[in-house]
Amino acid sequence: MSRSRMTDRLMLLDTASLYFRAFHGVPDSIRRADGTPVNAVRGLLDMIARLTAEFGPSDLVACWDDTWRPTWRVALVPSYKAQRLARTTSDGLDVETVPEGLTVQIRLIRVVLQLAGIAVVGAPDHEADDVIGTYARHAPSPVDVVTGDRDLFQVIDDDRDVRVVYTAKGMKNLEVLTAKQVVEKYRVLPEQYADYATLRGDASDGLPEVAGIGEKTAASLLGEYGTLDALLDAVESDDAGLSASVRAKLEAAADYLAVAPAVVRVVPDLDLPPLDEVGATLRPVTGESRAELERLRDEWNLGGSVTRLLAALDTHA
């Protein structure tokens, strides 16, 4: 029986976050007969099978990093993800440092997702986060965003029933986060999270903190002023409620604070194809696609991962 519109739920995957986690979480001894590792492929397929079975999405998009280090973000903050940069090609393409054993699996991941009928969507010079941000803002709700990246907490929206399924503690310890959990843990609302992250910094993304402004101070300032813009207005206006010490720290970081928010905030208005055009609705895999997936399962030693994914998708008949 087809799912009724009342029970539809869109799931958006931060795909790279998941296949990196799969690569590091599944033993790399799992290989094809020729020695090629397939642990990330198998791990990702098992994740998708489990997520579809547990959360029952009617539609699913594997959001993709068409560009992992967008030129416009680097132009604003040159250190953005610089620590992950392996090299820059002669045509200006930034190459990310990725384990060799994972690099050889990414193409197969896309092939398997395509055969399974799972939509893969990216956008030129943008990251998967931006694709997620746009669909989360504009697609019909409810929406579940699956990620291990806390920067995506900014897309949580209780009014639209947009949640984050957080994978940082592993697939056996998934956390479903709404505004309540974000406030309890960080003392900021989801809509304040990007400003909070800008003040706090993020070493994993090459984003420096505002010197002397840690997590507690950032949360306290946003609790008082609401937004980073309002906080910076207070600096300009010599607001008496702002301590001289904090004022000095914010003034010293003025150039950074003028550009960093645009880097940290996900883009909510990309020109993306509608969900029905990308084939986001989950369906059983049939015919030649199913036969090819089963052939790849045997040829590439994908084992029960393909079987479990097919079984999970069969429930969407």
C-alpha positions in Angstrom: 0.0 0.0 0.0 1.3 3.4 -0.9 2.0 5.8 2.0 -0.6 8.6 2.4 0.5 12.2 2.1 -0.2 12.6 5.9 2.6 10.2 6.7 5.2 11.5 4.2 8.6 12.4 5.6 11.6 13.6 3.7 15.1 12.4 4.8 18.2 14.3 3.8 21.5 12.6 4.1 24.8 14.4 4.7 26.3 11.7 2.5 30.0 12.4 2.9 29.6 12.6 6.7 28.0 9.1 6.6 30.5 7.4 4.2 33.5 8.8 6.1 31.9 7.4 9.3 31.3 4.1 7.5 34.9 3.9 6.3 36.3 4.5 9.7 33.7 2.3 11.5 33.7 -0.8 9.3 36.9 -2.9 9.1 38.9 -2.3 6.0 39.6 -6.0 5.8 36.3 -6.2 4.0 37.4 -6.2 0.4 36.6 -7.3 -3.1 38.5 -10.4 -4.3 41.1 -8.2 -6.0 41.8 -6.4 -2.7 39.8 -3.3 -3.3 38.2 -2.1 0.0 34.4 -2.0 0.1 33.9 -1.2 3.8 32.5 2.3 3.2 30.1 1.1 0.6 28.8 -1.7 2.8 28.7 0.6 5.8 26.7 3.3 4.0 24.2 0.9 2.6 23.6 -0.6 6.0 23.1 2.9 7.4 20.5 3.8 4.8 18.7 0.5 5.3 18.6 1.1 9.1 17.5 4.7 8.7 14.7 3.9 6.3 13.5 1.1 8.5 13.7 3.0 11.7 12.3 6.4 10.6 10.1 5.4 7.6 10.8 8.3 5.2 8.7 8.4 2.1 11.3 10.4 0.3 15.1 10.4 0.6 17.9 12.5 -0.9 21.6 11.7 -0.7 22.9 15.3 -0.6 26.3 15.6 -2.2 29.4 17.8 -2.0 29.8 18.9 -5.6 32.5 21.2 -4.2 33.8 20.3 -0.7 35.6 23.7 -0.4 33.6 26.3 -2.3 35.6 29.1 -3.9 33.3 31.8 -2.5 33.7 30.5 1.1 37.5 30.4 0.7 37.5 33.9 -0.7 35.8 35.1 2.4 37.9 33.0 4.9 41.0 31.6 3.2 41.7 29.2 6.1 38.3 27.5 5.5 39.1 23.7 5.4 42.7 24.5 4.5 43.9 21.8 6.9 42.2 19.2 4.8 43.7 20.4 1.5 45.9 17.9 -0.2 46.7 20.0 -3.3 45.3 22.3 -5.9 45.3 21.1 -9.5 46.5 23.1 -12.5 42.9 24.1 -13.3 42.3 25.4 -9.7 40.4 22.4 -8.3 41.0 21.8 -4.6 41.7 18.2 -3.8 40.7 17.0 -0.3 42.9 14.8 1.8 40.9 11.5 1.7 42.2 8.1 2.6 43.1 6.2 -0.5 41.0 3.3 0.5 37.9 5.6 0.6 38.7 7.4 -2.6 38.4 4.3 -4.7 34.9 3.6 -3.2 33.2 6.9 -3.9 32.4 6.1 -7.5 30.9 2.8 -6.6 28.8 4.4 -3.9 27.2 6.7 -6.5 26.6 3.7 -8.8 24.9 1.7 -6.1 22.8 4.6 -5.0 21.7 5.2 -8.6 20.8 1.5 -9.0 18.8 1.6 -5.8 16.8 4.5 -7.0 18.1 6.9 -4.3 18.3 10.5 -5.5 21.8 12.1 -5.4 21.7 15.9 -5.5 24.5 18.4 -5.4 25.0 22.0 -6.5 28.0 23.6 -8.3 30.4 25.4 -6.0 28.3 24.4 -3.0 28.5 21.8 -0.3 25.9 19.1 0.8 25.1 21.4 3.7 23.7 24.0 1.3 21.6 21.4 -0.5 20.3 20.3 2.9 19.7 23.9 4.0 17.7 24.6 0.9 15.5 21.5 0.9 15.0 21.8 4.7 13.7 25.3 4.2 11.5 24.8 1.1 10.5 21.2 0.8 7.3 19.9 2.3 7.8 19.0 5.9 8.4 17.0 8.0 12.1 16.6 7.4 14.8 14.5 9.0 18.4 15.6 8.4 21.0 12.8 9.0 24.4 14.1 9.8 27.4 13.9 12.2 28.1 17.6 11.7 26.7 19.9 14.4 26.8 22.9 12.1 23.6 21.6 10.6 21.8 22.1 13.9 21.0 25.5 12.4 18.4 24.0 10.1 16.3 22.5 13.0 12.9 24.1 12.9 10.2 22.9 15.3 7.5 24.9 13.5 8.2 23.0 10.3 9.1 19.7 12.1 12.6 19.7 10.8 14.8 17.5 13.0 18.4 16.4 13.0 19.2 12.7 13.3 22.7 13.0 14.8 25.1 10.2 14.2 28.1 11.4 16.2 27.7 8.6 18.8 27.3 5.9 16.2 24.3 4.2 14.5 23.5 2.3 17.6 23.2 5.6 19.6 21.3 7.9 17.2 20.1 11.1 18.7 17.0 12.9 17.3 17.4 16.6 18.0 14.8 19.3 18.1 15.2 22.8 19.4 14.8 21.5 23.0 17.9 19.4 22.8 20.0 22.2 21.2 19.0 24.6 23.9 19.7 22.1 26.6 23.2 21.4 25.3 24.3 24.7 23.9 22.0 27.3 25.5 21.1 28.8 22.1 18.2 28.3 19.7 18.8 26.5 16.4 18.4 29.8 14.6 21.2 31.2 16.7 23.5 28.3 16.2 25.4 29.7 13.1 26.1 32.9 15.0 27.2 30.8 18.0 29.5 28.7 15.8 31.0 31.8 14.3 31.9 33.2 17.7 33.1 29.8 19.1 35.0 28.8 16.0 35.5 25.4 14.5 39.0 24.0 14.2 37.8 21.1 12.0 36.6 23.6 9.4 39.6 25.9 9.8 37.5 28.6 11.4 39.2 30.4 14.2 37.3 31.4 17.3 37.0 35.0 18.4 40.0 35.0 20.8 38.8 34.9 24.4 35.1 34.1 23.4 34.5 30.5 24.3 31.2 28.5 24.1 29.8 29.8 27.4 30.5 33.4 26.6 29.1 33.0 23.1 25.9 31.5 24.4 25.6 34.2 27.0 26.0 37.0 24.6 23.5 35.6 22.1 21.1 35.0 25.0 21.3 38.7 25.8 21.5 40.2 22.3 19.7 37.6 20.2 21.9 37.8 17.1 25.5 38.4 16.1 24.4 41.5 14.1 22.7 42.9 17.2 25.8 42.2 19.3 28.0 43.9 16.8 25.6 46.9 16.8 26.1 47.0 20.5 29.8 47.2 20.0 29.4 50.1 17.6 27.0 52.0 19.8 29.1 51.7 23.0 26.3 49.8 24.7 27.0 50.2 28.4 25.8 46.6 29.1 28.8 45.2 27.1 31.9 44.8 29.2 35.1 46.5 28.1 36.8 43.2 27.8 34.3 41.6 25.5 34.0 44.8 23.5 37.8 44.7 22.9 37.7 41.1 21.8 34.9 41.7 19.4 36.6 44.8 18.0 39.8 42.9 17.5 37.9 40.3 15.4 35.9 42.8 13.5 37.3 41.9 10.1 36.7 38.2 10.6 33.2 38.7 12.0 32.3 40.7 8.9 32.7 37.7 6.6 32.6 34.6 8.7 28.8 34.4 9.2 28.3 33.9 5.4 30.8 31.0 5.5 29.2 29.3 8.5 25.5 29.7 7.5 24.1 27.1 5.1 22.7 28.5 1.9 18.9 28.3 2.1 17.9 29.3 -1.4 19.8 27.3 -4.0 18.0 26.7 -7.3 17.5 23.0 -6.8 15.2 20.7 -8.8 12.0 19.7 -7.1 11.9 16.4 -5.2 9.7 14.7 -7.8 12.1 15.6 -10.6 15.1 14.0 -8.8 13.2 10.9 -8.0 13.3 11.3 -4.2 10.3 9.0 -3.5 11.5 5.6 -2.2 10.3 2.6 -4.1 11.2 -1.1 -4.3 14.1 -1.8 -6.7 12.8 -4.0 -9.6 13.8 -5.3 -13.0 17.2 -4.6 -14.5 18.3 -2.3 -11.6 17.6 -5.0 -9.0 19.4 -7.6 -11.1 22.4 -5.3 -11.5 22.6 -4.5 -7.8 22.5 -8.2 -7.0 25.3 -8.8 -9.6 27.4 -6.1 -8.0 26.7 -7.5 -4.5 28.3 -10.7 -5.6 31.1 -9.3 -7.7 32.1 -6.6 -5.2 31.6 -8.6 -2.0 28.8 -6.3 -0.8 27.1 -9.2 0.9 24.2 -8.6 3.2 24.4 -4.8 2.9 22.7 -4.9 -0.5 20.2 -7.5 0.6 19.2 -5.4 3.7 18.9 -2.3 1.6 16.7 -4.0 -0.9 14.5 -5.4 1.9 14.2 -2.0 3.4 13.1 -0.5 0.1 10.7 -3.3 -0.6 8.6 -2.0 2.3 7.8 1.1 0.2 5.6 -0.8 -2.3 
